[in-house]
Structure formats: structure tokens, C-alpha cells
Amino acid sequence: MIIRDSADFGLGPQSHPWWVDHPLGCTLRLANGVLRHLLAYRVLGNHEAVYDAAPAPQTGCYVEEVFSVNEPLGIWRF
């Protein structure tokens, strides 16, 4: 399942591709019992990793909430 594609960021500096990696997901139960799922990932320009160039404005850590069309279930309810 693709949740975020590097094409969402457009072309990187000097038309190099973006690296969208190091995904980490976590389901959180809030104080009111509602479940939320968060996805964190890194965006890094190829030029930064390969050529040691300065970071682009898009470079960094992103955290997003992931939504499902179904009712979320905690792992303890499977």
C-alpha cells in the first residue's frame, strides 16, 4: 500500500529524485479512547545524500495522520 509517493513533492533540486524513507507508524489511543494512526518519514534530496549539497526546504521529518475507510481496530482487538 502506498501512503506517500515521492512524486507528491515534485522534482527535487536539479531534477534529482527525492528519497522518502525511514517510515515509522504508530497507533495511538487518546485519553477519550479514540484511536489515531500516525506515520512519520524522512524526505531527503538525492543531491544532498550523494553530493553533500545544502538541504532543500522540503528536506526533513514529516508526520501525518493516516485515515482508514473502516473503523480502526487496535492490535488487542484482532
PDB file of N, CA, C and O in Angstrom, chain B, residues numbered from 101:
ATOM      1  N   MET B 101       0.848  -1.167   0.000  1.00  0.00           N
ATOM      2  CA  MET B 101       0.000   0.000   0.000  1.00  0.00           C
ATOM      3  C   MET B 101       0.900   1.237   0.000  1.00  0.00           C
ATOM      4  O   MET B 101       1.778   1.364   0.854  1.00  0.00           O
ATOM      5  N   ILE B 102       0.693   2.121  -0.922  1.00  0.00           N
ATOM      6  CA  ILE B 102       1.458   3.371  -0.965  1.00  0.00           C
ATOM      7  C   ILE B 102       0.659   4.446  -0.243  1.00  0.00           C
ATOM      8  O   ILE B 102      -0.490   4.722  -0.589  1.00  0.00           O
ATOM      9  N   ILE B 103       1.272   5.041   0.751  1.00  0.00           N
ATOM     10  CA  ILE B 103       0.612   6.112   1.504  1.00  0.00           C
ATOM     11  C   ILE B 103       1.128   7.468   1.055  1.00  0.00           C
ATOM     12  O   ILE B 103       0.361   8.424   0.943  1.00  0.00           O
ATOM     13  N   ARG B 104       2.420   7.551   0.800  1.00  0.00           N
ATOM     14  CA  ARG B 104       3.018   8.802   0.328  1.00  0.00           C
ATOM     15  C   ARG B 104       4.020   8.441  -0.757  1.00  0.00           C
ATOM     16  O   ARG B 104       4.839   7.543  -0.564  1.00  0.00           O
ATOM     17  N   ASP B 105       3.970   9.116  -1.877  1.00  0.00           N
ATOM     18  CA  ASP B 105       4.859   8.872  -3.001  1.00  0.00           C
ATOM     19  C   ASP B 105       5.783  10.071  -3.142  1.00  0.00           C
ATOM     20  O   ASP B 105       5.367  11.206  -2.909  1.00  0.00           O
ATOM     21  N   SER B 106       7.023   9.831  -3.519  1.00  0.00           N
ATOM     22  CA  SER B 106       7.959  10.950  -3.669  1.00  0.00           C
ATOM     23  C   SER B 106       7.499  11.916  -4.758  1.00  0.00           C
ATOM     24  O   SER B 106       7.914  13.075  -4.759  1.00  0.00           O
ATOM     25  N   ALA B 107       6.650  11.465  -5.687  1.00  0.00           N
ATOM     26  CA  ALA B 107       6.131  12.351  -6.731  1.00  0.00           C
ATOM     27  C   ALA B 107       5.262  13.454  -6.129  1.00  0.00           C
ATOM     28  O   ALA B 107       5.055  14.492  -6.758  1.00  0.00           O
ATOM     29  N   ASP B 108       4.746  13.233  -4.901  1.00  0.00           N
ATOM     30  CA  ASP B 108       3.932  14.255  -4.240  1.00  0.00           C
ATOM     31  C   ASP B 108       4.725  15.529  -3.977  1.00  0.00           C
ATOM     32  O   ASP B 108       4.136  16.596  -3.801  1.00  0.00           O
ATOM     33  N   PHE B 109       6.053  15.432  -3.947  1.00  0.00           N
ATOM     34  CA  PHE B 109       6.898  16.586  -3.669  1.00  0.00           C
ATOM     35  C   PHE B 109       7.422  17.236  -4.944  1.00  0.00           C
ATOM     36  O   PHE B 109       8.145  18.231  -4.877  1.00  0.00           O
ATOM     37  N   GLY B 110       7.068  16.687  -6.103  1.00  0.00           N
ATOM     38  CA  GLY B 110       7.575  17.227  -7.357  1.00  0.00           C
ATOM     39  C   GLY B 110       9.037  16.850  -7.544  1.00  0.00           C
ATOM     40  O   GLY B 110       9.577  16.045  -6.784  1.00  0.00           O
ATOM     41  N   LEU B 111       9.674  17.424  -8.545  1.00  0.00           N
ATOM     42  CA  LEU B 111      11.084  17.143  -8.779  1.00  0.00           C
ATOM     43  C   LEU B 111      11.935  17.859  -7.736  1.00  0.00           C
ATOM     44  O   LEU B 111      11.631  18.978  -7.323  1.00  0.00           O
ATOM     45  N   GLY B 112      12.985  17.203  -7.329  1.00  0.00           N
ATOM     46  CA  GLY B 112      13.917  17.803  -6.384  1.00  0.00           C
ATOM     47  C   GLY B 112      14.838  18.792  -7.078  1.00  0.00           C
ATOM     48  O   GLY B 112      14.775  18.956  -8.296  1.00  0.00           O
ATOM     49  N   PRO B 113      15.692  19.450  -6.307  1.00  0.00           N
ATOM     50  CA  PRO B 113      16.657  20.374  -6.909  1.00  0.00           C
ATOM     51  C   PRO B 113      17.481  19.685  -7.984  1.00  0.00           C
ATOM     52  O   PRO B 113      17.876  18.529  -7.833  1.00  0.00           O
ATOM     53  N   GLN B 114      17.732  20.390  -9.048  1.00  0.00           N
ATOM     54  CA  GLN B 114      18.474  19.890 -10.211  1.00  0.00           C
ATOM     55  C   GLN B 114      17.840  18.625 -10.778  1.00  0.00           C
ATOM     56  O   GLN B 114      18.536  17.773 -11.331  1.00  0.00           O
ATOM     57  N   SER B 115      16.521  18.499 -10.642  1.00  0.00           N
ATOM     58  CA  SER B 115      15.729  17.390 -11.175  1.00  0.00           C
ATOM     59  C   SER B 115      16.130  16.032 -10.615  1.00  0.00           C
ATOM     60  O   SER B 115      15.862  15.007 -11.242  1.00  0.00           O
ATOM     61  N   HIS B 116      16.756  16.006  -9.469  1.00  0.00           N
ATOM     62  CA  HIS B 116      17.089  14.737  -8.816  1.00  0.00           C
ATOM     63  C   HIS B 116      15.857  14.241  -8.062  1.00  0.00           C
ATOM     64  O   HIS B 116      15.032  15.043  -7.624  1.00  0.00           O
ATOM     65  N   PRO B 117      15.731  12.923  -7.910  1.00  0.00           N
ATOM     66  CA  PRO B 117      14.576  12.397  -7.169  1.00  0.00           C
ATOM     67  C   PRO B 117      14.714  12.626  -5.662  1.00  0.00           C
ATOM     68  O   PRO B 117      15.807  12.847  -5.141  1.00  0.00           O
ATOM     69  N   TRP B 118      13.580  12.567  -4.990  1.00  0.00           N
ATOM     70  CA  TRP B 118      13.565  12.638  -3.524  1.00  0.00           C
ATOM     71  C   TRP B 118      13.714  11.253  -2.959  1.00  0.00           C
ATOM     72  O   TRP B 118      13.280  10.277  -3.571  1.00  0.00           O
ATOM     73  N   TRP B 119      14.315  11.156  -1.815  1.00  0.00           N
ATOM     74  CA  TRP B 119      14.303   9.919  -1.051  1.00  0.00           C
ATOM     75  C   TRP B 119      13.260  10.097   0.032  1.00  0.00           C
ATOM     76  O   TRP B 119      13.379  10.990   0.870  1.00  0.00           O
ATOM     77  N   VAL B 120      12.236   9.254   0.022  1.00  0.00           N
ATOM     78  CA  VAL B 120      11.221   9.257   1.075  1.00  0.00           C
ATOM     79  C   VAL B 120      11.374   7.903   1.759  1.00  0.00           C
ATOM     80  O   VAL B 120      10.962   6.870   1.232  1.00  0.00           O
ATOM     81  N   ASP B 121      11.976   7.935   2.940  1.00  0.00           N
ATOM     82  CA  ASP B 121      12.324   6.684   3.586  1.00  0.00           C
ATOM     83  C   ASP B 121      12.216   6.780   5.103  1.00  0.00           C
ATOM     84  O   ASP B 121      11.726   7.773   5.640  1.00  0.00           O
ATOM     85  N   HIS B 122      12.669   5.759   5.771  1.00  0.00           N
ATOM     86  CA  HIS B 122      12.612   5.636   7.238  1.00  0.00           C
ATOM     87  C   HIS B 122      11.195   5.800   7.777  1.00  0.00           C
ATOM     88  O   HIS B 122      10.968   6.584   8.698  1.00  0.00           O
ATOM     89  N   PRO B 123      10.233   5.057   7.201  1.00  0.00           N
ATOM     90  CA  PRO B 123       8.859   5.179   7.706  1.00  0.00           C
ATOM     91  C   PRO B 123       8.709   4.560   9.090  1.00  0.00           C
ATOM     92  O   PRO B 123       9.337   3.553   9.413  1.00  0.00           O
ATOM     93  N   LEU B 124       7.881   5.174   9.876  1.00  0.00           N
ATOM     94  CA  LEU B 124       7.574   4.663  11.208  1.00  0.00           C
ATOM     95  C   LEU B 124       6.108   4.969  11.475  1.00  0.00           C
ATOM     96  O   LEU B 124       5.696   6.128  11.433  1.00  0.00           O
ATOM     97  N   GLY B 125       5.327   3.942  11.749  1.00  0.00           N
ATOM     98  CA  GLY B 125       3.908   4.130  12.019  1.00  0.00           C
ATOM     99  C   GLY B 125       3.577   3.724  13.439  1.00  0.00           C
ATOM    100  O   GLY B 125       4.228   2.855  14.019  1.00  0.00           O
ATOM    101  N   CYS B 126       2.565   4.357  13.990  1.00  0.00           N
ATOM    102  CA  CYS B 126       2.166   4.070  15.358  1.00  0.00           C
ATOM    103  C   CYS B 126       0.684   4.382  15.526  1.00  0.00           C
ATOM    104  O   CYS B 126       0.199   5.428  15.094  1.00  0.00           O
ATOM    105  N   THR B 127      -0.030   3.446  16.166  1.00  0.00           N
ATOM    106  CA  THR B 127      -1.417   3.696  16.506  1.00  0.00           C
ATOM    107  C   THR B 127      -1.472   4.178  17.946  1.00  0.00           C
ATOM    108  O   THR B 127      -0.951   3.530  18.854  1.00  0.00           O
ATOM    109  N   LEU B 128      -2.107   5.318  18.139  1.00  0.00           N
ATOM    110  CA  LEU B 128      -2.205   5.919  19.470  1.00  0.00           C
ATOM    111  C   LEU B 128      -3.639   5.867  19.957  1.00  0.00           C
ATOM    112  O   LEU B 128      -4.574   6.074  19.185  1.00  0.00           O
ATOM    113  N   ARG B 129      -3.804   5.599  21.200  1.00  0.00           N
ATOM    114  CA  ARG B 129      -5.136   5.681  21.813  1.00  0.00           C
ATOM    115  C   ARG B 129      -5.154   6.949  22.646  1.00  0.00           C
ATOM    116  O   ARG B 129      -4.374   7.091  23.588  1.00  0.00           O
ATOM    117  N   LEU B 130      -6.044   7.869  22.301  1.00  0.00           N
ATOM    118  CA  LEU B 130      -6.142   9.131  23.011  1.00  0.00           C
ATOM    119  C   LEU B 130      -6.885   8.937  24.332  1.00  0.00           C
ATOM    120  O   LEU B 130      -7.482   7.886  24.565  1.00  0.00           O
ATOM    121  N   ALA B 131      -6.847   9.943  25.184  1.00  0.00           N
ATOM    122  CA  ALA B 131      -7.472   9.861  26.507  1.00  0.00           C
ATOM    123  C   ALA B 131      -8.967   9.566  26.415  1.00  0.00           C
ATOM    124  O   ALA B 131      -9.535   8.943  27.312  1.00  0.00           O
ATOM    125  N   ASN B 132      -9.607  10.012  25.331  1.00  0.00           N
ATOM    126  CA  ASN B 132     -11.046   9.767  25.176  1.00  0.00           C
ATOM    127  C   ASN B 132     -11.340   8.415  24.518  1.00  0.00           C
ATOM    128  O   ASN B 132     -12.494   8.123  24.203  1.00  0.00           O
ATOM    129  N   GLY B 133     -10.300   7.581  24.307  1.00  0.00           N
ATOM    130  CA  GLY B 133     -10.476   6.249  23.745  1.00  0.00           C
ATOM    131  C   GLY B 133     -10.418   6.185  22.234  1.00  0.00           C
ATOM    132  O   GLY B 133     -10.438   5.091  21.669  1.00  0.00           O
ATOM    133  N   VAL B 134     -10.347   7.323  21.560  1.00  0.00           N
ATOM    134  CA  VAL B 134     -10.294   7.353  20.098  1.00  0.00           C
ATOM    135  C   VAL B 134      -8.910   6.897  19.635  1.00  0.00           C
ATOM    136  O   VAL B 134      -7.895   7.271  20.222  1.00  0.00           O
ATOM    137  N   LEU B 135      -8.883   6.085  18.578  1.00  0.00           N
ATOM    138  CA  LEU B 135      -7.616   5.630  18.008  1.00  0.00           C
ATOM    139  C   LEU B 135      -7.207   6.531  16.862  1.00  0.00           C
ATOM    140  O   LEU B 135      -8.043   6.924  16.047  1.00  0.00           O
ATOM    141  N   ARG B 136      -5.942   6.858  16.793  1.00  0.00           N
ATOM    142  CA  ARG B 136      -5.363   7.639  15.694  1.00  0.00           C
ATOM    143  C   ARG B 136      -4.104   6.930  15.241  1.00  0.00           C
ATOM    144  O   ARG B 136      -3.367   6.384  16.061  1.00  0.00           O
ATOM    145  N   HIS B 137      -3.849   6.932  13.927  1.00  0.00           N
ATOM    146  CA  HIS B 137      -2.625   6.327  13.417  1.00  0.00           C
ATOM    147  C   HIS B 137      -1.758   7.415  12.798  1.00  0.00           C
ATOM    148  O   HIS B 137      -2.214   8.187  11.955  1.00  0.00           O
ATOM    149  N   LEU B 138      -0.507   7.462  13.226  1.00  0.00           N
ATOM    150  CA  LEU B 138       0.441   8.451  12.720  1.00  0.00           C
ATOM    151  C   LEU B 138       1.515   7.754  11.894  1.00  0.00           C
ATOM    152  O   LEU B 138       1.923   6.632  12.195  1.00  0.00           O
ATOM    153  N   LEU B 139       1.960   8.434  10.858  1.00  0.00           N
ATOM    154  CA  LEU B 139       3.052   7.965  10.017  1.00  0.00           C
ATOM    155  C   LEU B 139       4.107   9.053   9.977  1.00  0.00           C
ATOM    156  O   LEU B 139       3.814  10.198   9.632  1.00  0.00           O
ATOM    157  N   ALA B 140       5.333   8.698  10.328  1.00  0.00           N
ATOM    158  CA  ALA B 140       6.461   9.628  10.242  1.00  0.00           C
ATOM    159  C   ALA B 140       7.427   9.096   9.190  1.00  0.00           C
ATOM    160  O   ALA B 140       7.603   7.884   9.064  1.00  0.00           O
ATOM    161  N   TYR B 141       8.048   9.990   8.441  1.00  0.00           N
ATOM    162  CA  TYR B 141       9.014   9.581   7.423  1.00  0.00           C
ATOM    163  C   TYR B 141       9.954  10.736   7.127  1.00  0.00           C
ATOM    164  O   TYR B 141       9.678  11.888   7.462  1.00  0.00           O
ATOM    165  N   ARG B 142      11.073  10.404   6.491  1.00  0.00           N
ATOM    166  CA  ARG B 142      12.073  11.409   6.149  1.00  0.00           C
ATOM    167  C   ARG B 142      12.016  11.694   4.661  1.00  0.00           C
ATOM    168  O   ARG B 142      11.830  10.785   3.852  1.00  0.00           O
ATOM    169  N   VAL B 143      12.177  12.964   4.300  1.00  0.00           N
ATOM    170  CA  VAL B 143      12.325  13.373   2.909  1.00  0.00           C
ATOM    171  C   VAL B 143      13.719  13.975   2.770  1.00  0.00           C
ATOM    172  O   VAL B 143      14.086  14.894   3.502  1.00  0.00           O
ATOM    173  N   LEU B 144      14.486  13.448   1.828  1.00  0.00           N
ATOM    174  CA  LEU B 144      15.859  13.887   1.609  1.00  0.00           C
ATOM    175  C   LEU B 144      16.111  13.938   0.115  1.00  0.00           C
ATOM    176  O   LEU B 144      15.753  13.008  -0.607  1.00  0.00           O
ATOM    177  N   GLY B 145      16.715  15.001  -0.350  1.00  0.00           N
ATOM    178  CA  GLY B 145      17.059  15.110  -1.766  1.00  0.00           C
ATOM    179  C   GLY B 145      18.250  14.236  -2.098  1.00  0.00           C
ATOM    180  O   GLY B 145      19.210  14.161  -1.331  1.00  0.00           O
ATOM    181  N   ASN B 146      18.187  13.573  -3.245  1.00  0.00           N
ATOM    182  CA  ASN B 146      19.299  12.744  -3.712  1.00  0.00           C
ATOM    183  C   ASN B 146      20.585  13.559  -3.748  1.00  0.00           C
ATOM    184  O   ASN B 146      21.653  13.059  -3.392  1.00  0.00           O
ATOM    185  N   HIS B 147      20.483  14.802  -4.173  1.00  0.00           N
ATOM    186  CA  HIS B 147      21.672  15.658  -4.280  1.00  0.00           C
ATOM    187  C   HIS B 147      22.314  15.907  -2.916  1.00  0.00           C
ATOM    188  O   HIS B 147      23.525  16.110  -2.822  1.00  0.00           O
ATOM    189  N   GLU B 148      21.503  15.891  -1.864  1.00  0.00           N
ATOM    190  CA  GLU B 148      22.042  16.112  -0.516  1.00  0.00           C
ATOM    191  C   GLU B 148      22.843  14.903  -0.048  1.00  0.00           C
ATOM    192  O   GLU B 148      23.910  15.049   0.548  1.00  0.00           O
ATOM    193  N   ALA B 149      22.321  13.708  -0.320  1.00  0.00           N
ATOM    194  CA  ALA B 149      22.978  12.488   0.136  1.00  0.00           C
ATOM    195  C   ALA B 149      24.208  12.158  -0.707  1.00  0.00           C
ATOM    196  O   ALA B 149      25.242  11.763  -0.168  1.00  0.00           O
ATOM    197  N   VAL B 150      24.102  12.316  -2.014  1.00  0.00           N
ATOM    198  CA  VAL B 150      25.170  11.898  -2.913  1.00  0.00           C
ATOM    199  C   VAL B 150      26.259  12.959  -3.052  1.00  0.00           C
ATOM    200  O   VAL B 150      27.447  12.637  -3.060  1.00  0.00           O
ATOM    201  N   TYR B 151      25.853  14.219  -3.162  1.00  0.00           N
ATOM    202  CA  TYR B 151      26.820  15.286  -3.440  1.00  0.00           C
ATOM    203  C   TYR B 151      27.092  16.187  -2.245  1.00  0.00           C
ATOM    204  O   TYR B 151      27.801  17.184  -2.378  1.00  0.00           O
ATOM    205  N   ASP B 152      26.542  15.854  -1.078  1.00  0.00           N
ATOM    206  CA  ASP B 152      26.743  16.640   0.139  1.00  0.00           C
ATOM    207  C   ASP B 152      26.331  18.105  -0.066  1.00  0.00           C
ATOM    208  O   ASP B 152      26.993  19.023   0.419  1.00  0.00           O
ATOM    209  N   ALA B 153      25.233  18.302  -0.789  1.00  0.00           N
ATOM    210  CA  ALA B 153      24.721  19.650  -1.068  1.00  0.00           C
ATOM    211  C   ALA B 153      23.897  20.156   0.125  1.00  0.00           C
ATOM    212  O   ALA B 153      23.516  19.379   1.000  1.00  0.00           O
ATOM    213  N   ALA B 154      23.636  21.433   0.145  1.00  0.00           N
ATOM    214  CA  ALA B 154      22.814  22.036   1.196  1.00  0.00           C
ATOM    215  C   ALA B 154      21.392  21.487   1.118  1.00  0.00           C
ATOM    216  O   ALA B 154      20.911  21.179   0.028  1.00  0.00           O
ATOM    217  N   PRO B 155      20.714  21.360   2.255  1.00  0.00           N
ATOM    218  CA  PRO B 155      19.354  20.814   2.238  1.00  0.00           C
ATOM    219  C   PRO B 155      18.351  21.732   1.542  1.00  0.00           C
ATOM    220  O   PRO B 155      18.452  22.957   1.608  1.00  0.00           O
ATOM    221  N   ALA B 156      17.393  21.114   0.881  1.00  0.00           N
ATOM    222  CA  ALA B 156      16.296  21.844   0.246  1.00  0.00           C
ATOM    223  C   ALA B 156      15.249  22.177   1.309  1.00  0.00           C
ATOM    224  O   ALA B 156      15.248  21.565   2.377  1.00  0.00           O
ATOM    225  N   PRO B 157      14.362  23.131   1.039  1.00  0.00           N
ATOM    226  CA  PRO B 157      13.310  23.469   2.013  1.00  0.00           C
ATOM    227  C   PRO B 157      12.397  22.287   2.356  1.00  0.00           C
ATOM    228  O   PRO B 157      11.840  22.243   3.453  1.00  0.00           O
ATOM    229  N   GLN B 158      12.236  21.330   1.434  1.00  0.00           N
ATOM    230  CA  GLN B 158      11.357  20.188   1.669  1.00  0.00           C
ATOM    231  C   GLN B 158      12.015  19.117   2.544  1.00  0.00           C
ATOM    232  O   GLN B 158      11.326  18.229   3.045  1.00  0.00           O
ATOM    233  N   THR B 159      13.313  19.187   2.733  1.00  0.00           N
ATOM    234  CA  THR B 159      14.039  18.177   3.499  1.00  0.00           C
ATOM    235  C   THR B 159      13.614  18.211   4.955  1.00  0.00           C
ATOM    236  O   THR B 159      13.470  19.280   5.549  1.00  0.00           O
ATOM    237  N   GLY B 160      13.417  17.032   5.523  1.00  0.00           N
ATOM    238  CA  GLY B 160      13.103  16.972   6.942  1.00  0.00           C
ATOM    239  C   GLY B 160      12.223  15.793   7.288  1.00  0.00           C
ATOM    240  O   GLY B 160      12.026  14.878   6.488  1.00  0.00           O
ATOM    241  N   CYS B 161      11.702  15.836   8.494  1.00  0.00           N
ATOM    242  CA  CYS B 161      10.824  14.796   9.008  1.00  0.00           C
ATOM    243  C   CYS B 161       9.377  15.255   8.871  1.00  0.00           C
ATOM    244  O   CYS B 161       9.039  16.383   9.227  1.00  0.00           O
ATOM    245  N   TYR B 162       8.540  14.385   8.361  1.00  0.00           N
ATOM    246  CA  TYR B 162       7.122  14.678   8.200  1.00  0.00           C
ATOM    247  C   TYR B 162       6.321  13.717   9.073  1.00  0.00           C
ATOM    248  O   TYR B 162       6.658  12.538   9.179  1.00  0.00           O
ATOM    249  N   VAL B 163       5.278  14.216   9.686  1.00  0.00           N
ATOM    250  CA  VAL B 163       4.381  13.390  10.489  1.00  0.00           C
ATOM    251  C   VAL B 163       2.961  13.662  10.003  1.00  0.00           C
ATOM    252  O   VAL B 163       2.517  14.809   9.964  1.00  0.00           O
ATOM    253  N   GLU B 164       2.258  12.598   9.634  1.00  0.00           N
ATOM    254  CA  GLU B 164       0.891  12.737   9.122  1.00  0.00           C
ATOM    255  C   GLU B 164      -0.023  11.734   9.807  1.00  0.00           C
ATOM    256  O   GLU B 164       0.417  10.675  10.256  1.00  0.00           O
ATOM    257  N   GLU B 165      -1.282  12.078   9.878  1.00  0.00           N
ATOM    258  CA  GLU B 165      -2.271  11.128  10.356  1.00  0.00           C
ATOM    259  C   GLU B 165      -2.778  10.337   9.164  1.00  0.00           C
ATOM    260  O   GLU B 165      -3.099  10.904   8.120  1.00  0.00           O
ATOM    261  N   VAL B 166      -2.847   9.016   9.329  1.00  0.00           N
ATOM    262  CA  VAL B 166      -3.317   8.130   8.274  1.00  0.00           C
ATOM    263  C   VAL B 166      -4.748   7.736   8.599  1.00  0.00           C
ATOM    264  O   VAL B 166      -5.042   7.299   9.711  1.00  0.00           O
ATOM    265  N   PHE B 167      -5.634   7.891   7.627  1.00  0.00           N
ATOM    266  CA  PHE B 167      -7.042   7.585   7.821  1.00  0.00           C
ATOM    267  C   PHE B 167      -7.415   6.315   7.084  1.00  0.00           C
ATOM    268  O   PHE B 167      -6.854   6.012   6.031  1.00  0.00           O
ATOM    269  N   SER B 168      -8.355   5.577   7.631  1.00  0.00           N
ATOM    270  CA  SER B 168      -8.856   4.355   7.020  1.00  0.00           C
ATOM    271  C   SER B 168     -10.333   4.545   6.693  1.00  0.00           C
ATOM    272  O   SER B 168     -11.033   5.329   7.333  1.00  0.00           O
ATOM    273  N   VAL B 169     -10.783   3.817   5.692  1.00  0.00           N
ATOM    274  CA  VAL B 169     -12.211   3.874   5.360  1.00  0.00           C
ATOM    275  C   VAL B 169     -13.015   3.006   6.322  1.00  0.00           C
ATOM    276  O   VAL B 169     -14.238   3.131   6.394  1.00  0.00           O
ATOM    277  N   ASN B 170     -12.347   2.139   7.052  1.00  0.00           N
ATOM    278  CA  ASN B 170     -13.001   1.257   8.016  1.00  0.00           C
ATOM    279  C   ASN B 170     -12.763   1.759   9.437  1.00  0.00           C
ATOM    280  O   ASN B 170     -11.907   2.610   9.680  1.00  0.00           O
ATOM    281  N   GLU B 171     -13.536   1.217  10.361  1.00  0.00           N
ATOM    282  CA  GLU B 171     -13.336   1.535  11.771  1.00  0.00           C
ATOM    283  C   GLU B 171     -11.973   1.006  12.214  1.00  0.00           C
ATOM    284  O   GLU B 171     -11.695  -0.176  12.013  1.00  0.00           O
ATOM    285  N   PRO B 172     -11.111   1.837  12.811  1.00  0.00           N
ATOM    286  CA  PRO B 172      -9.794   1.339  13.231  1.00  0.00           C
ATOM    287  C   PRO B 172      -9.920   0.353  14.393  1.00  0.00           C
ATOM    288  O   PRO B 172     -10.747   0.520  15.289  1.00  0.00           O
ATOM    289  N   LEU B 173      -9.078  -0.674  14.349  1.00  0.00           N
ATOM    290  CA  LEU B 173      -9.043  -1.676  15.413  1.00  0.00           C
ATOM    291  C   LEU B 173      -7.651  -1.719  16.003  1.00  0.00           C
ATOM    292  O   LEU B 173      -6.660  -1.762  15.274  1.00  0.00           O
ATOM    293  N   GLY B 174      -7.577  -1.707  17.313  1.00  0.00           N
ATOM    294  CA  GLY B 174      -6.292  -1.857  17.982  1.00  0.00           C
ATOM    295  C   GLY B 174      -5.807  -3.286  17.837  1.00  0.00           C
ATOM    296  O   GLY B 174      -6.609  -4.188  17.596  1.00  0.00           O
ATOM    297  N   ILE B 175      -4.513  -3.507  17.980  1.00  0.00           N
ATOM    298  CA  ILE B 175      -3.973  -4.855  17.812  1.00  0.00           C
ATOM    299  C   ILE B 175      -4.537  -5.820  18.839  1.00  0.00           C
ATOM    300  O   ILE B 175      -4.552  -7.029  18.609  1.00  0.00           O
ATOM    301  N   TRP B 176      -4.994  -5.311  19.955  1.00  0.00           N
ATOM    302  CA  TRP B 176      -5.555  -6.158  21.006  1.00  0.00           C
ATOM    303  C   TRP B 176      -6.978  -6.611  20.678  1.00  0.00           C
ATOM    304  O   TRP B 176      -7.546  -7.412  21.421  1.00  0.00           O
ATOM    305  N   ARG B 177      -7.570  -6.116  19.580  1.00  0.00           N
ATOM    306  CA  ARG B 177      -8.940  -6.466  19.231  1.00  0.00           C
ATOM    307  C   ARG B 177      -9.023  -7.324  17.967  1.00  0.00           C
ATOM    308  O   ARG B 177     -10.129  -7.544  17.474  1.00  0.00           O
ATOM    309  N   PHE B 178      -7.929  -7.810  17.427  1.00  0.00           N
ATOM    310  CA  PHE B 178      -7.962  -8.628  16.193  1.00  0.00           C
ATOM    311  C   PHE B 178      -8.475 -10.002  16.462  1.00  0.00           C
ATOM    312  O   PHE B 178      -8.569 -10.817  15.544  1.00  0.00           O
TER     313      PHE B 178
END
